[in-house]
Amino acid sequence: MKGKRFKEEQIIRILQEVDGGKAVAEVCREYGVSEQSVYRWRSLYGGMDLAELRRLKQLEEENRRLRAVVAAQAVDIQILKEVNSKKW
């Protein structure tokens, strides 16, 4: 799979140029991307600034860690139920 060429911070700066009044075609030529990429980025990151992007990444990381904790607890609960269901 091909790696990402631009980081999220760079994408937001490119979108800010477009929102600032530059033509989409001109920005695409300048950065070597297709217009479709700019429109896709706009749907993903439209209206965000760098602080919001950092907060989003932080929340996504926290969500990932919490999901792992919940999954581990679910396994522990299942094991305890299995042990308690047996007659000793």
N, C-alpha and C positions, 0 to 999 in steps of 0.2 A: 504494500500500500504506500502511496506517495505521502510524504510528510507535508506538514503545513508550511507554507512559504512565509506567511506573515503571522506575527503574534497578535493577540487580541488588542494590545495597546496600539499597534501600528494600524490595525483595521479601524479602530475608533478615530484615530487621527485622519485617516483617509476619508472616512464618512463625514468628519467635521469639515473637511475641505469641500466636499460635495454640498453639504448643508450651508456652507458659507457663500455659495454662489457660483462656484466653479462648475463647469459643464461635466457631466458624467463621462462623456467620451474623452475629454481632455485629461481627466484624472486617470482614467483607464490606460491611456497612452503613456502617461507619465510614470505610472507604477508597473505597467506591463501585466495588467489583469483584464479579464473580460468584464463586459457590462453586467453579465449575469452574476458574476461573483459579487460585484458591488451591490446589486439588488438583493442577493441572498444575505450578504452581510448586514444590509439595512434592515432586513426582516428579523435578523438575530440580535443585532446590537443597536438598532435604531433608537436614538434618544438617550443613550447611555453616555456617561462620562467615565473617566478613568476610576474615580472613587467608587462609583456604582459597580463597575466591572470587578474591582478588587473585592468588594463586599459580596458580589455574586459568587465569585470563586471560593471565598472563605465559607459561605453558606453551603456550597456544594460539597466541599471537603468535610465540613461538620456533618452533613447529612450522610455522607458515605461512611464516616466512622460510626455514627449512631445506628445505621442499618447493620453494620457488622456486629455491634454490641447486641442488638436485638436478636440477630440470628444465632449468636453464641448462647444467649439466654434461652432461646427456644429449644436448642439442642439439649441444654442442661435440664430443662423442665421435662422434656421427653424422656431422658435417661432416668430421672428421679421417679417419674410415673411408672416406668417399666420396672424399676427395682421395687417400688412399693406394691406393685400388683402381684408379685410373687409371694407365695406362702413360705415361710421359713420354718 
